[in-house]
Amino acid sequence: MTTNLASPIDTDRIMDVRPIPCSIKHGMILKRWAELPVGEYFVLLNDHDPVPLRYQFEAEFPAAFRWEHLEKGPVDYRVKITRINAAE
């Protein structure tokens, strides 16, 4: 897989959700995030900007995550999601 990222990311940290049906995608992403220890992250790879997912994180886990766009299209969107605090 070729990326345009400035710094390399371990491939085991990339969660490619492009082939996953929308009906289960958010649940799988939230489960992966919930399993992260504080200070750890994964990179979400999607075919569109996951704005609704960010709103869900903001509603359910305020102050517990950091959201960083690494790539914003036009084909791939990569977001680094870091757990910065334990969720309430």
HUBEL-V851468 format. One record per pair of residues at least 6 apart in sequence whose ideal C-beta (glycine too) atoms are under 7 Angstrom apart, sorted by the first residue. I is the first residue (numbers start at 1). GAP is how many residues later the second one is. D is the distance in Angstrom with one decimal. If there is no record, write none. Layout:
{{I GAP D} {I GAP D}}
//
This chain:
{{4 67 6.3} {5 65 5.7} {5 66 6.8} {9 34 5.3} {13 28 6.7} {13 29 5.0} {13 30 5.6} {14 29 4.8} {14 31 5.6} {15 14 6.8} {15 17 5.9} {15 27 5.2} {15 28 6.9} {15 29 5.5} {15 30 6.6} {16 29 4.4} {17 8 5.3} {17 12 6.5} {17 27 6.4} {17 28 6.7} {17 29 5.5} {18 27 6.6} {18 28 6.2} {18 29 4.8} {20 8 6.4} {26 27 6.0} {26 30 6.5} {29 15 6.4} {29 24 6.4} {32 10 6.0} {33 48 6.0} {33 50 6.4} {36 6 7.0} {36 47 4.2} {37 46 7.0} {38 45 5.4} {38 46 6.8} {38 47 6.4} {38 48 6.0} {39 44 7.0} {40 43 6.0} {41 39 5.5} {41 40 6.1} {41 41 3.9} {42 39 6.1} {43 27 6.6} {43 35 5.4} {43 36 7.0} {43 37 5.2} {44 6 6.5} {44 34 6.9} {44 35 4.6} {44 37 5.9} {45 31 6.3} {45 33 5.5} {46 31 4.8} {47 29 7.0} {48 29 6.2} {49 23 6.6} {49 24 6.9} {49 28 5.2} {50 27 6.8} {50 29 6.3} {54 13 5.7} {57 8 5.5} {57 10 6.8} {61 26 4.9} {63 22 6.0} {64 19 6.6} {64 20 6.4} {64 21 4.5} {64 22 6.9} {64 23 4.6} {65 16 6.0} {65 17 6.5} {65 18 6.1} {65 19 6.2} {66 16 4.3} {66 18 5.3} {67 12 6.2} {67 14 6.1} {68 11 6.8} {68 12 4.3} {69 10 5.7} {70 8 4.2} {70 9 6.8} {70 10 5.5} {71 6 6.2} {71 7 4.1}}
//
